[in-house]
């Protein structure tokens, strides 16, 4: 039970931030913040990229962000062949973090616009696996 339950295809089974997947299972989108300098990073990290402290804490991402860019993939890498076409986007949140993720397939591509408000939501996949996606806010 760990990071091997994240996404459609996992290439690692363990990580020091495997609680990320447990939080997804609980319906929460979490990342880490440095207790020393307050830097927030995504993906979650065990060490701060700003001050190199190991004093990290989990914080929830609740608010909506703005879509900064997106692209639709017509060819999928290993493990994603059956998902194409799908749209990936980068959403920036008020804490300054940017997240890369798949945009909900229920949103028609012609409706997706840079600047639109999006929220990140956890989703369950198959066989007790979890990930997240962006939906309209």
MODELLER restraints for C-alpha pairs under 7 A, 6 or more apart:
rsr = mdl.restraints
at = mdl.atoms
rsr.add(forms.Gaussian(group=physical.xy_distance, feature=features.Distance(at['CA:2:A'], at['CA:13:A']), mean=6.29, stdev=0.5))
rsr.add(forms.Gaussian(group=physical.xy_distance, feature=features.Distance(at['CA:2:A'], at['CA:14:A']), mean=5.75, stdev=0.5))
rsr.add(forms.Gaussian(group=physical.xy_distance, feature=features.Distance(at['CA:2:A'], at['CA:18:A']), mean=5.23, stdev=0.5))
rsr.add(forms.Gaussian(group=physical.xy_distance, feature=features.Distance(at['CA:2:A'], at['CA:21:A']), mean=6.92, stdev=0.5))
rsr.add(forms.Gaussian(group=physical.xy_distance, feature=features.Distance(at['CA:3:A'], at['CA:12:A']), mean=6.76, stdev=0.5))
rsr.add(forms.Gaussian(group=physical.xy_distance, feature=features.Distance(at['CA:3:A'], at['CA:13:A']), mean=5.14, stdev=0.5))
rsr.add(forms.Gaussian(group=physical.xy_distance, feature=features.Distance(at['CA:3:A'], at['CA:14:A']), mean=5.27, stdev=0.5))
rsr.add(forms.Gaussian(group=physical.xy_distance, feature=features.Distance(at['CA:3:A'], at['CA:15:A']), mean=6.35, stdev=0.5))
rsr.add(forms.Gaussian(group=physical.xy_distance, feature=features.Distance(at['CA:3:A'], at['CA:18:A']), mean=5.01, stdev=0.5))
rsr.add(forms.Gaussian(group=physical.xy_distance, feature=features.Distance(at['CA:3:A'], at['CA:21:A']), mean=6.37, stdev=0.5))
rsr.add(forms.Gaussian(group=physical.xy_distance, feature=features.Distance(at['CA:4:A'], at['CA:10:A']), mean=5.38, stdev=0.5))
rsr.add(forms.Gaussian(group=physical.xy_distance, feature=features.Distance(at['CA:4:A'], at['CA:12:A']), mean=6.11, stdev=0.5))
rsr.add(forms.Gaussian(group=physical.xy_distance, feature=features.Distance(at['CA:4:A'], at['CA:13:A']), mean=4.19, stdev=0.5))
rsr.add(forms.Gaussian(group=physical.xy_distance, feature=features.Distance(at['CA:4:A'], at['CA:14:A']), mean=6.76, stdev=0.5))
rsr.add(forms.Gaussian(group=physical.xy_distance, feature=features.Distance(at['CA:5:A'], at['CA:21:A']), mean=6.94, stdev=0.5))
rsr.add(forms.Gaussian(group=physical.xy_distance, feature=features.Distance(at['CA:5:A'], at['CA:128:A']), mean=6.71, stdev=0.5))
rsr.add(forms.Gaussian(group=physical.xy_distance, feature=features.Distance(at['CA:5:A'], at['CA:129:A']), mean=4.38, stdev=0.5))
rsr.add(forms.Gaussian(group=physical.xy_distance, feature=features.Distance(at['CA:5:A'], at['CA:130:A']), mean=6.14, stdev=0.5))
rsr.add(forms.Gaussian(group=physical.xy_distance, feature=features.Distance(at['CA:6:A'], at['CA:21:A']), mean=6.15, stdev=0.5))
rsr.add(forms.Gaussian(group=physical.xy_distance, feature=features.Distance(at['CA:6:A'], at['CA:129:A']), mean=5.66, stdev=0.5))
rsr.add(forms.Gaussian(group=physical.xy_distance, feature=features.Distance(at['CA:6:A'], at['CA:130:A']), mean=5.09, stdev=0.5))
rsr.add(forms.Gaussian(group=physical.xy_distance, feature=features.Distance(at['CA:6:A'], at['CA:131:A']), mean=5.65, stdev=0.5))
rsr.add(forms.Gaussian(group=physical.xy_distance, feature=features.Distance(at['CA:7:A'], at['CA:129:A']), mean=6.41, stdev=0.5))
rsr.add(forms.Gaussian(group=physical.xy_distance, feature=features.Distance(at['CA:7:A'], at['CA:130:A']), mean=5.61, stdev=0.5))
rsr.add(forms.Gaussian(group=physical.xy_distance, feature=features.Distance(at['CA:7:A'], at['CA:131:A']), mean=4.84, stdev=0.5))
rsr.add(forms.Gaussian(group=physical.xy_distance, feature=features.Distance(at['CA:8:A'], at['CA:79:A']), mean=6.52, stdev=0.5))
rsr.add(forms.Gaussian(group=physical.xy_distance, feature=features.Distance(at['CA:9:A'], at['CA:79:A']), mean=5.56, stdev=0.5))
rsr.add(forms.Gaussian(group=physical.xy_distance, feature=features.Distance(at['CA:16:A'], at['CA:46:A']), mean=6.72, stdev=0.5))
rsr.add(forms.Gaussian(group=physical.xy_distance, feature=features.Distance(at['CA:17:A'], at['CA:44:A']), mean=6.50, stdev=0.5))
rsr.add(forms.Gaussian(group=physical.xy_distance, feature=features.Distance(at['CA:17:A'], at['CA:45:A']), mean=6.60, stdev=0.5))
rsr.add(forms.Gaussian(group=physical.xy_distance, feature=features.Distance(at['CA:17:A'], at['CA:46:A']), mean=6.70, stdev=0.5))
rsr.add(forms.Gaussian(group=physical.xy_distance, feature=features.Distance(at['CA:20:A'], at['CA:30:A']), mean=6.35, stdev=0.5))
rsr.add(forms.Gaussian(group=physical.xy_distance, feature=features.Distance(at['CA:21:A'], at['CA:130:A']), mean=6.67, stdev=0.5))
rsr.add(forms.Gaussian(group=physical.xy_distance, feature=features.Distance(at['CA:23:A'], at['CA:29:A']), mean=6.56, stdev=0.5))
rsr.add(forms.Gaussian(group=physical.xy_distance, feature=features.Distance(at['CA:23:A'], at['CA:30:A']), mean=6.63, stdev=0.5))
rsr.add(forms.Gaussian(group=physical.xy_distance, feature=features.Distance(at['CA:24:A'], at['CA:122:A']), mean=5.38, stdev=0.5))
rsr.add(forms.Gaussian(group=physical.xy_distance, feature=features.Distance(at['CA:24:A'], at['CA:130:A']), mean=6.42, stdev=0.5))
rsr.add(forms.Gaussian(group=physical.xy_distance, feature=features.Distance(at['CA:24:A'], at['CA:131:A']), mean=6.88, stdev=0.5))
rsr.add(forms.Gaussian(group=physical.xy_distance, feature=features.Distance(at['CA:25:A'], at['CA:130:A']), mean=6.56, stdev=0.5))
rsr.add(forms.Gaussian(group=physical.xy_distance, feature=features.Distance(at['CA:27:A'], at['CA:122:A']), mean=5.74, stdev=0.5))
rsr.add(forms.Gaussian(group=physical.xy_distance, feature=features.Distance(at['CA:28:A'], at['CA:60:A']), mean=6.83, stdev=0.5))
rsr.add(forms.Gaussian(group=physical.xy_distance, feature=features.Distance(at['CA:28:A'], at['CA:122:A']), mean=6.58, stdev=0.5))
rsr.add(forms.Gaussian(group=physical.xy_distance, feature=features.Distance(at['CA:29:A'], at['CA:60:A']), mean=5.72, stdev=0.5))
rsr.add(forms.Gaussian(group=physical.xy_distance, feature=features.Distance(at['CA:29:A'], at['CA:61:A']), mean=5.59, stdev=0.5))
rsr.add(forms.Gaussian(group=physical.xy_distance, feature=features.Distance(at['CA:29:A'], at['CA:121:A']), mean=6.84, stdev=0.5))
rsr.add(forms.Gaussian(group=physical.xy_distance, feature=features.Distance(at['CA:29:A'], at['CA:122:A']), mean=6.52, stdev=0.5))
rsr.add(forms.Gaussian(group=physical.xy_distance, feature=features.Distance(at['CA:30:A'], at['CA:58:A']), mean=6.27, stdev=0.5))
rsr.add(forms.Gaussian(group=physical.xy_distance, feature=features.Distance(at['CA:30:A'], at['CA:59:A']), mean=5.45, stdev=0.5))
rsr.add(forms.Gaussian(group=physical.xy_distance, feature=features.Distance(at['CA:30:A'], at['CA:60:A']), mean=4.34, stdev=0.5))
rsr.add(forms.Gaussian(group=physical.xy_distance, feature=features.Distance(at['CA:30:A'], at['CA:61:A']), mean=5.84, stdev=0.5))
rsr.add(forms.Gaussian(group=physical.xy_distance, feature=features.Distance(at['CA:31:A'], at['CA:41:A']), mean=6.67, stdev=0.5))
rsr.add(forms.Gaussian(group=physical.xy_distance, feature=features.Distance(at['CA:31:A'], at['CA:42:A']), mean=5.91, stdev=0.5))
rsr.add(forms.Gaussian(group=physical.xy_distance, feature=features.Distance(at['CA:31:A'], at['CA:43:A']), mean=6.48, stdev=0.5))
rsr.add(forms.Gaussian(group=physical.xy_distance, feature=features.Distance(at['CA:31:A'], at['CA:44:A']), mean=4.69, stdev=0.5))
rsr.add(forms.Gaussian(group=physical.xy_distance, feature=features.Distance(at['CA:31:A'], at['CA:58:A']), mean=5.62, stdev=0.5))
rsr.add(forms.Gaussian(group=physical.xy_distance, feature=features.Distance(at['CA:31:A'], at['CA:59:A']), mean=5.52, stdev=0.5))
rsr.add(forms.Gaussian(group=physical.xy_distance, feature=features.Distance(at['CA:31:A'], at['CA:60:A']), mean=6.39, stdev=0.5))
rsr.add(forms.Gaussian(group=physical.xy_distance, feature=features.Distance(at['CA:32:A'], at['CA:40:A']), mean=5.84, stdev=0.5))
rsr.add(forms.Gaussian(group=physical.xy_distance, feature=features.Distance(at['CA:32:A'], at['CA:41:A']), mean=5.90, stdev=0.5))
rsr.add(forms.Gaussian(group=physical.xy_distance, feature=features.Distance(at['CA:32:A'], at['CA:44:A']), mean=4.97, stdev=0.5))
rsr.add(forms.Gaussian(group=physical.xy_distance, feature=features.Distance(at['CA:32:A'], at['CA:45:A']), mean=6.25, stdev=0.5))
rsr.add(forms.Gaussian(group=physical.xy_distance, feature=features.Distance(at['CA:32:A'], at['CA:56:A']), mean=6.15, stdev=0.5))
rsr.add(forms.Gaussian(group=physical.xy_distance, feature=features.Distance(at['CA:32:A'], at['CA:57:A']), mean=5.43, stdev=0.5))
rsr.add(forms.Gaussian(group=physical.xy_distance, feature=features.Distance(at['CA:32:A'], at['CA:58:A']), mean=4.61, stdev=0.5))
rsr.add(forms.Gaussian(group=physical.xy_distance, feature=features.Distance(at['CA:32:A'], at['CA:59:A']), mean=5.78, stdev=0.5))
rsr.add(forms.Gaussian(group=physical.xy_distance, feature=features.Distance(at['CA:33:A'], at['CA:39:A']), mean=5.48, stdev=0.5))
rsr.add(forms.Gaussian(group=physical.xy_distance, feature=features.Distance(at['CA:33:A'], at['CA:40:A']), mean=4.26, stdev=0.5))
rsr.add(forms.Gaussian(group=physical.xy_distance, feature=features.Distance(at['CA:33:A'], at['CA:41:A']), mean=6.48, stdev=0.5))
rsr.add(forms.Gaussian(group=physical.xy_distance, feature=features.Distance(at['CA:33:A'], at['CA:56:A']), mean=5.53, stdev=0.5))
rsr.add(forms.Gaussian(group=physical.xy_distance, feature=features.Distance(at['CA:33:A'], at['CA:57:A']), mean=5.37, stdev=0.5))
rsr.add(forms.Gaussian(group=physical.xy_distance, feature=features.Distance(at['CA:33:A'], at['CA:58:A']), mean=6.34, stdev=0.5))
rsr.add(forms.Gaussian(group=physical.xy_distance, feature=features.Distance(at['CA:33:A'], at['CA:59:A']), mean=6.59, stdev=0.5))
rsr.add(forms.Gaussian(group=physical.xy_distance, feature=features.Distance(at['CA:34:A'], at['CA:40:A']), mean=6.52, stdev=0.5))
rsr.add(forms.Gaussian(group=physical.xy_distance, feature=features.Distance(at['CA:34:A'], at['CA:48:A']), mean=5.92, stdev=0.5))
rsr.add(forms.Gaussian(group=physical.xy_distance, feature=features.Distance(at['CA:34:A'], at['CA:55:A']), mean=5.92, stdev=0.5))
rsr.add(forms.Gaussian(group=physical.xy_distance, feature=features.Distance(at['CA:34:A'], at['CA:56:A']), mean=4.50, stdev=0.5))
rsr.add(forms.Gaussian(group=physical.xy_distance, feature=features.Distance(at['CA:34:A'], at['CA:57:A']), mean=6.40, stdev=0.5))
rsr.add(forms.Gaussian(group=physical.xy_distance, feature=features.Distance(at['CA:35:A'], at['CA:55:A']), mean=5.48, stdev=0.5))
rsr.add(forms.Gaussian(group=physical.xy_distance, feature=features.Distance(at['CA:35:A'], at['CA:56:A']), mean=5.55, stdev=0.5))
rsr.add(forms.Gaussian(group=physical.xy_distance, feature=features.Distance(at['CA:35:A'], at['CA:57:A']), mean=6.60, stdev=0.5))
rsr.add(forms.Gaussian(group=physical.xy_distance, feature=features.Distance(at['CA:36:A'], at['CA:53:A']), mean=6.93, stdev=0.5))
rsr.add(forms.Gaussian(group=physical.xy_distance, feature=features.Distance(at['CA:36:A'], at['CA:55:A']), mean=6.69, stdev=0.5))
rsr.add(forms.Gaussian(group=physical.xy_distance, feature=features.Distance(at['CA:37:A'], at['CA:51:A']), mean=6.91, stdev=0.5))
rsr.add(forms.Gaussian(group=physical.xy_distance, feature=features.Distance(at['CA:39:A'], at['CA:50:A']), mean=6.86, stdev=0.5))
rsr.add(forms.Gaussian(group=physical.xy_distance, feature=features.Distance(at['CA:40:A'], at['CA:95:A']), mean=6.97, stdev=0.5))
rsr.add(forms.Gaussian(group=physical.xy_distance, feature=features.Distance(at['CA:40:A'], at['CA:97:A']), mean=6.91, stdev=0.5))
rsr.add(forms.Gaussian(group=physical.xy_distance, feature=features.Distance(at['CA:41:A'], at['CA:97:A']), mean=6.14, stdev=0.5))
rsr.add(forms.Gaussian(group=physical.xy_distance, feature=features.Distance(at['CA:42:A'], at['CA:97:A']), mean=6.28, stdev=0.5))
rsr.add(forms.Gaussian(group=physical.xy_distance, feature=features.Distance(at['CA:42:A'], at['CA:99:A']), mean=6.67, stdev=0.5))
rsr.add(forms.Gaussian(group=physical.xy_distance, feature=features.Distance(at['CA:46:A'], at['CA:54:A']), mean=6.14, stdev=0.5))
rsr.add(forms.Gaussian(group=physical.xy_distance, feature=features.Distance(at['CA:46:A'], at['CA:56:A']), mean=6.41, stdev=0.5))
rsr.add(forms.Gaussian(group=physical.xy_distance, feature=features.Distance(at['CA:47:A'], at['CA:53:A']), mean=5.61, stdev=0.5))
rsr.add(forms.Gaussian(group=physical.xy_distance, feature=features.Distance(at['CA:47:A'], at['CA:54:A']), mean=4.54, stdev=0.5))
rsr.add(forms.Gaussian(group=physical.xy_distance, feature=features.Distance(at['CA:47:A'], at['CA:56:A']), mean=6.84, stdev=0.5))
rsr.add(forms.Gaussian(group=physical.xy_distance, feature=features.Distance(at['CA:48:A'], at['CA:54:A']), mean=6.40, stdev=0.5))
rsr.add(forms.Gaussian(group=physical.xy_distance, feature=features.Distance(at['CA:63:A'], at['CA:119:A']), mean=6.79, stdev=0.5))
rsr.add(forms.Gaussian(group=physical.xy_distance, feature=features.Distance(at['CA:64:A'], at['CA:93:A']), mean=6.85, stdev=0.5))
rsr.add(forms.Gaussian(group=physical.xy_distance, feature=features.Distance(at['CA:64:A'], at['CA:117:A']), mean=6.15, stdev=0.5))
rsr.add(forms.Gaussian(group=physical.xy_distance, feature=features.Distance(at['CA:64:A'], at['CA:118:A']), mean=5.35, stdev=0.5))
rsr.add(forms.Gaussian(group=physical.xy_distance, feature=features.Distance(at['CA:64:A'], at['CA:119:A']), mean=4.43, stdev=0.5))
rsr.add(forms.Gaussian(group=physical.xy_distance, feature=features.Distance(at['CA:64:A'], at['CA:137:A']), mean=6.12, stdev=0.5))
rsr.add(forms.Gaussian(group=physical.xy_distance, feature=features.Distance(at['CA:65:A'], at['CA:91:A']), mean=5.82, stdev=0.5))
rsr.add(forms.Gaussian(group=physical.xy_distance, feature=features.Distance(at['CA:65:A'], at['CA:92:A']), mean=5.31, stdev=0.5))
rsr.add(forms.Gaussian(group=physical.xy_distance, feature=features.Distance(at['CA:65:A'], at['CA:93:A']), mean=4.40, stdev=0.5))
rsr.add(forms.Gaussian(group=physical.xy_distance, feature=features.Distance(at['CA:65:A'], at['CA:94:A']), mean=6.82, stdev=0.5))
rsr.add(forms.Gaussian(group=physical.xy_distance, feature=features.Distance(at['CA:65:A'], at['CA:117:A']), mean=5.54, stdev=0.5))
rsr.add(forms.Gaussian(group=physical.xy_distance, feature=features.Distance(at['CA:65:A'], at['CA:118:A']), mean=5.42, stdev=0.5))
rsr.add(forms.Gaussian(group=physical.xy_distance, feature=features.Distance(at['CA:65:A'], at['CA:119:A']), mean=6.20, stdev=0.5))
rsr.add(forms.Gaussian(group=physical.xy_distance, feature=features.Distance(at['CA:66:A'], at['CA:91:A']), mean=5.32, stdev=0.5))
rsr.add(forms.Gaussian(group=physical.xy_distance, feature=features.Distance(at['CA:66:A'], at['CA:92:A']), mean=5.41, stdev=0.5))
rsr.add(forms.Gaussian(group=physical.xy_distance, feature=features.Distance(at['CA:66:A'], at['CA:93:A']), mean=6.70, stdev=0.5))
rsr.add(forms.Gaussian(group=physical.xy_distance, feature=features.Distance(at['CA:66:A'], at['CA:115:A']), mean=5.18, stdev=0.5))
rsr.add(forms.Gaussian(group=physical.xy_distance, feature=features.Distance(at['CA:66:A'], at['CA:116:A']), mean=5.56, stdev=0.5))
rsr.add(forms.Gaussian(group=physical.xy_distance, feature=features.Distance(at['CA:66:A'], at['CA:117:A']), mean=4.65, stdev=0.5))
rsr.add(forms.Gaussian(group=physical.xy_distance, feature=features.Distance(at['CA:66:A'], at['CA:118:A']), mean=5.98, stdev=0.5))
rsr.add(forms.Gaussian(group=physical.xy_distance, feature=features.Distance(at['CA:67:A'], at['CA:89:A']), mean=6.77, stdev=0.5))
rsr.add(forms.Gaussian(group=physical.xy_distance, feature=features.Distance(at['CA:67:A'], at['CA:90:A']), mean=5.87, stdev=0.5))
rsr.add(forms.Gaussian(group=physical.xy_distance, feature=features.Distance(at['CA:67:A'], at['CA:91:A']), mean=4.36, stdev=0.5))
rsr.add(forms.Gaussian(group=physical.xy_distance, feature=features.Distance(at['CA:67:A'], at['CA:92:A']), mean=6.47, stdev=0.5))
rsr.add(forms.Gaussian(group=physical.xy_distance, feature=features.Distance(at['CA:67:A'], at['CA:114:A']), mean=5.22, stdev=0.5))
rsr.add(forms.Gaussian(group=physical.xy_distance, feature=features.Distance(at['CA:67:A'], at['CA:115:A']), mean=4.98, stdev=0.5))
rsr.add(forms.Gaussian(group=physical.xy_distance, feature=features.Distance(at['CA:67:A'], at['CA:116:A']), mean=5.53, stdev=0.5))
rsr.add(forms.Gaussian(group=physical.xy_distance, feature=features.Distance(at['CA:67:A'], at['CA:117:A']), mean=6.38, stdev=0.5))
rsr.add(forms.Gaussian(group=physical.xy_distance, feature=features.Distance(at['CA:67:A'], at['CA:118:A']), mean=6.62, stdev=0.5))
rsr.add(forms.Gaussian(group=physical.xy_distance, feature=features.Distance(at['CA:68:A'], at['CA:90:A']), mean=5.59, stdev=0.5))
rsr.add(forms.Gaussian(group=physical.xy_distance, feature=features.Distance(at['CA:68:A'], at['CA:91:A']), mean=5.63, stdev=0.5))
rsr.add(forms.Gaussian(group=physical.xy_distance, feature=features.Distance(at['CA:68:A'], at['CA:92:A']), mean=6.62, stdev=0.5))
rsr.add(forms.Gaussian(group=physical.xy_distance, feature=features.Distance(at['CA:68:A'], at['CA:114:A']), mean=5.41, stdev=0.5))
rsr.add(forms.Gaussian(group=physical.xy_distance, feature=features.Distance(at['CA:68:A'], at['CA:115:A']), mean=6.10, stdev=0.5))
rsr.add(forms.Gaussian(group=physical.xy_distance, feature=features.Distance(at['CA:69:A'], at['CA:89:A']), mean=5.67, stdev=0.5))
rsr.add(forms.Gaussian(group=physical.xy_distance, feature=features.Distance(at['CA:69:A'], at['CA:90:A']), mean=5.48, stdev=0.5))
rsr.add(forms.Gaussian(group=physical.xy_distance, feature=features.Distance(at['CA:69:A'], at['CA:114:A']), mean=5.81, stdev=0.5))
rsr.add(forms.Gaussian(group=physical.xy_distance, feature=features.Distance(at['CA:70:A'], at['CA:87:A']), mean=6.83, stdev=0.5))
rsr.add(forms.Gaussian(group=physical.xy_distance, feature=features.Distance(at['CA:70:A'], at['CA:88:A']), mean=5.51, stdev=0.5))
rsr.add(forms.Gaussian(group=physical.xy_distance, feature=features.Distance(at['CA:70:A'], at['CA:89:A']), mean=4.06, stdev=0.5))
rsr.add(forms.Gaussian(group=physical.xy_distance, feature=features.Distance(at['CA:70:A'], at['CA:90:A']), mean=6.34, stdev=0.5))
rsr.add(forms.Gaussian(group=physical.xy_distance, feature=features.Distance(at['CA:71:A'], at['CA:87:A']), mean=5.56, stdev=0.5))
rsr.add(forms.Gaussian(group=physical.xy_distance, feature=features.Distance(at['CA:71:A'], at['CA:88:A']), mean=5.52, stdev=0.5))
rsr.add(forms.Gaussian(group=physical.xy_distance, feature=features.Distance(at['CA:71:A'], at['CA:89:A']), mean=6.54, stdev=0.5))
rsr.add(forms.Gaussian(group=physical.xy_distance, feature=features.Distance(at['CA:72:A'], at['CA:85:A']), mean=6.68, stdev=0.5))
rsr.add(forms.Gaussian(group=physical.xy_distance, feature=features.Distance(at['CA:72:A'], at['CA:86:A']), mean=5.55, stdev=0.5))
rsr.add(forms.Gaussian(group=physical.xy_distance, feature=features.Distance(at['CA:72:A'], at['CA:87:A']), mean=4.10, stdev=0.5))
rsr.add(forms.Gaussian(group=physical.xy_distance, feature=features.Distance(at['CA:72:A'], at['CA:88:A']), mean=6.30, stdev=0.5))
rsr.add(forms.Gaussian(group=physical.xy_distance, feature=features.Distance(at['CA:73:A'], at['CA:84:A']), mean=6.56, stdev=0.5))
rsr.add(forms.Gaussian(group=physical.xy_distance, feature=features.Distance(at['CA:73:A'], at['CA:85:A']), mean=5.47, stdev=0.5))
rsr.add(forms.Gaussian(group=physical.xy_distance, feature=features.Distance(at['CA:73:A'], at['CA:86:A']), mean=5.47, stdev=0.5))
rsr.add(forms.Gaussian(group=physical.xy_distance, feature=features.Distance(at['CA:73:A'], at['CA:87:A']), mean=6.04, stdev=0.5))
rsr.add(forms.Gaussian(group=physical.xy_distance, feature=features.Distance(at['CA:74:A'], at['CA:84:A']), mean=5.63, stdev=0.5))
rsr.add(forms.Gaussian(group=physical.xy_distance, feature=features.Distance(at['CA:74:A'], at['CA:85:A']), mean=4.80, stdev=0.5))
rsr.add(forms.Gaussian(group=physical.xy_distance, feature=features.Distance(at['CA:75:A'], at['CA:81:A']), mean=6.95, stdev=0.5))
rsr.add(forms.Gaussian(group=physical.xy_distance, feature=features.Distance(at['CA:75:A'], at['CA:84:A']), mean=6.28, stdev=0.5))
rsr.add(forms.Gaussian(group=physical.xy_distance, feature=features.Distance(at['CA:76:A'], at['CA:84:A']), mean=6.04, stdev=0.5))
rsr.add(forms.Gaussian(group=physical.xy_distance, feature=features.Distance(at['CA:86:A'], at['CA:105:A']), mean=6.88, stdev=0.5))
rsr.add(forms.Gaussian(group=physical.xy_distance, feature=features.Distance(at['CA:87:A'], at['CA:102:A']), mean=5.76, stdev=0.5))
rsr.add(forms.Gaussian(group=physical.xy_distance, feature=features.Distance(at['CA:87:A'], at['CA:103:A']), mean=5.54, stdev=0.5))
rsr.add(forms.Gaussian(group=physical.xy_distance, feature=features.Distance(at['CA:88:A'], at['CA:100:A']), mean=6.99, stdev=0.5))
rsr.add(forms.Gaussian(group=physical.xy_distance, feature=features.Distance(at['CA:88:A'], at['CA:101:A']), mean=5.46, stdev=0.5))
rsr.add(forms.Gaussian(group=physical.xy_distance, feature=features.Distance(at['CA:88:A'], at['CA:102:A']), mean=4.33, stdev=0.5))
rsr.add(forms.Gaussian(group=physical.xy_distance, feature=features.Distance(at['CA:88:A'], at['CA:103:A']), mean=5.66, stdev=0.5))
rsr.add(forms.Gaussian(group=physical.xy_distance, feature=features.Distance(at['CA:89:A'], at['CA:100:A']), mean=5.73, stdev=0.5))
rsr.add(forms.Gaussian(group=physical.xy_distance, feature=features.Distance(at['CA:89:A'], at['CA:101:A']), mean=5.62, stdev=0.5))
rsr.add(forms.Gaussian(group=physical.xy_distance, feature=features.Distance(at['CA:89:A'], at['CA:102:A']), mean=6.15, stdev=0.5))
rsr.add(forms.Gaussian(group=physical.xy_distance, feature=features.Distance(at['CA:89:A'], at['CA:103:A']), mean=6.27, stdev=0.5))
rsr.add(forms.Gaussian(group=physical.xy_distance, feature=features.Distance(at['CA:90:A'], at['CA:98:A']), mean=6.34, stdev=0.5))
rsr.add(forms.Gaussian(group=physical.xy_distance, feature=features.Distance(at['CA:90:A'], at['CA:99:A']), mean=5.40, stdev=0.5))
rsr.add(forms.Gaussian(group=physical.xy_distance, feature=features.Distance(at['CA:90:A'], at['CA:100:A']), mean=4.51, stdev=0.5))
rsr.add(forms.Gaussian(group=physical.xy_distance, feature=features.Distance(at['CA:90:A'], at['CA:101:A']), mean=6.57, stdev=0.5))
rsr.add(forms.Gaussian(group=physical.xy_distance, feature=features.Distance(at['CA:91:A'], at['CA:98:A']), mean=5.45, stdev=0.5))
rsr.add(forms.Gaussian(group=physical.xy_distance, feature=features.Distance(at['CA:91:A'], at['CA:99:A']), mean=5.34, stdev=0.5))
rsr.add(forms.Gaussian(group=physical.xy_distance, feature=features.Distance(at['CA:91:A'], at['CA:100:A']), mean=6.69, stdev=0.5))
rsr.add(forms.Gaussian(group=physical.xy_distance, feature=features.Distance(at['CA:92:A'], at['CA:98:A']), mean=4.30, stdev=0.5))
rsr.add(forms.Gaussian(group=physical.xy_distance, feature=features.Distance(at['CA:92:A'], at['CA:99:A']), mean=6.54, stdev=0.5))
rsr.add(forms.Gaussian(group=physical.xy_distance, feature=features.Distance(at['CA:101:A'], at['CA:133:A']), mean=5.78, stdev=0.5))
rsr.add(forms.Gaussian(group=physical.xy_distance, feature=features.Distance(at['CA:101:A'], at['CA:134:A']), mean=6.73, stdev=0.5))
rsr.add(forms.Gaussian(group=physical.xy_distance, feature=features.Distance(at['CA:102:A'], at['CA:133:A']), mean=5.11, stdev=0.5))
rsr.add(forms.Gaussian(group=physical.xy_distance, feature=features.Distance(at['CA:102:A'], at['CA:134:A']), mean=6.25, stdev=0.5))
rsr.add(forms.Gaussian(group=physical.xy_distance, feature=features.Distance(at['CA:103:A'], at['CA:133:A']), mean=5.61, stdev=0.5))
rsr.add(forms.Gaussian(group=physical.xy_distance, feature=features.Distance(at['CA:103:A'], at['CA:134:A']), mean=4.66, stdev=0.5))
rsr.add(forms.Gaussian(group=physical.xy_distance, feature=features.Distance(at['CA:103:A'], at['CA:135:A']), mean=6.33, stdev=0.5))
rsr.add(forms.Gaussian(group=physical.xy_distance, feature=features.Distance(at['CA:104:A'], at['CA:133:A']), mean=6.11, stdev=0.5))
rsr.add(forms.Gaussian(group=physical.xy_distance, feature=features.Distance(at['CA:104:A'], at['CA:134:A']), mean=5.78, stdev=0.5))
rsr.add(forms.Gaussian(group=physical.xy_distance, feature=features.Distance(at['CA:104:A'], at['CA:135:A']), mean=5.53, stdev=0.5))
rsr.add(forms.Gaussian(group=physical.xy_distance, feature=features.Distance(at['CA:117:A'], at['CA:136:A']), mean=6.32, stdev=0.5))
rsr.add(forms.Gaussian(group=physical.xy_distance, feature=features.Distance(at['CA:117:A'], at['CA:137:A']), mean=5.45, stdev=0.5))
rsr.add(forms.Gaussian(group=physical.xy_distance, feature=features.Distance(at['CA:118:A'], at['CA:134:A']), mean=6.02, stdev=0.5))
rsr.add(forms.Gaussian(group=physical.xy_distance, feature=features.Distance(at['CA:118:A'], at['CA:135:A']), mean=5.43, stdev=0.5))
rsr.add(forms.Gaussian(group=physical.xy_distance, feature=features.Distance(at['CA:118:A'], at['CA:136:A']), mean=4.61, stdev=0.5))
rsr.add(forms.Gaussian(group=physical.xy_distance, feature=features.Distance(at['CA:118:A'], at['CA:137:A']), mean=4.53, stdev=0.5))
rsr.add(forms.Gaussian(group=physical.xy_distance, feature=features.Distance(at['CA:119:A'], at['CA:134:A']), mean=5.58, stdev=0.5))
rsr.add(forms.Gaussian(group=physical.xy_distance, feature=features.Distance(at['CA:119:A'], at['CA:135:A']), mean=5.46, stdev=0.5))
rsr.add(forms.Gaussian(group=physical.xy_distance, feature=features.Distance(at['CA:119:A'], at['CA:136:A']), mean=6.23, stdev=0.5))
rsr.add(forms.Gaussian(group=physical.xy_distance, feature=features.Distance(at['CA:119:A'], at['CA:137:A']), mean=5.12, stdev=0.5))
rsr.add(forms.Gaussian(group=physical.xy_distance, feature=features.Distance(at['CA:120:A'], at['CA:132:A']), mean=6.55, stdev=0.5))
rsr.add(forms.Gaussian(group=physical.xy_distance, feature=features.Distance(at['CA:120:A'], at['CA:133:A']), mean=5.62, stdev=0.5))
rsr.add(forms.Gaussian(group=physical.xy_distance, feature=features.Distance(at['CA:120:A'], at['CA:134:A']), mean=4.57, stdev=0.5))
rsr.add(forms.Gaussian(group=physical.xy_distance, feature=features.Distance(at['CA:120:A'], at['CA:135:A']), mean=6.38, stdev=0.5))
rsr.add(forms.Gaussian(group=physical.xy_distance, feature=features.Distance(at['CA:121:A'], at['CA:132:A']), mean=5.38, stdev=0.5))
rsr.add(forms.Gaussian(group=physical.xy_distance, feature=features.Distance(at['CA:121:A'], at['CA:133:A']), mean=5.61, stdev=0.5))
rsr.add(forms.Gaussian(group=physical.xy_distance, feature=features.Distance(at['CA:121:A'], at['CA:134:A']), mean=6.34, stdev=0.5))
rsr.add(forms.Gaussian(group=physical.xy_distance, feature=features.Distance(at['CA:122:A'], at['CA:131:A']), mean=5.83, stdev=0.5))
rsr.add(forms.Gaussian(group=physical.xy_distance, feature=features.Distance(at['CA:122:A'], at['CA:132:A']), mean=4.17, stdev=0.5))
rsr.add(forms.Gaussian(group=physical.xy_distance, feature=features.Distance(at['CA:122:A'], at['CA:133:A']), mean=6.56, stdev=0.5))
rsr.add(forms.Gaussian(group=physical.xy_distance, feature=features.Distance(at['CA:123:A'], at['CA:130:A']), mean=5.82, stdev=0.5))
rsr.add(forms.Gaussian(group=physical.xy_distance, feature=features.Distance(at['CA:123:A'], at['CA:131:A']), mean=5.52, stdev=0.5))
rsr.add(forms.Gaussian(group=physical.xy_distance, feature=features.Distance(at['CA:123:A'], at['CA:132:A']), mean=5.33, stdev=0.5))
rsr.add(forms.Gaussian(group=physical.xy_distance, feature=features.Distance(at['CA:124:A'], at['CA:130:A']), mean=4.59, stdev=0.5))
rsr.add(forms.Gaussian(group=physical.xy_distance, feature=features.Distance(at['CA:124:A'], at['CA:131:A']), mean=6.58, stdev=0.5))
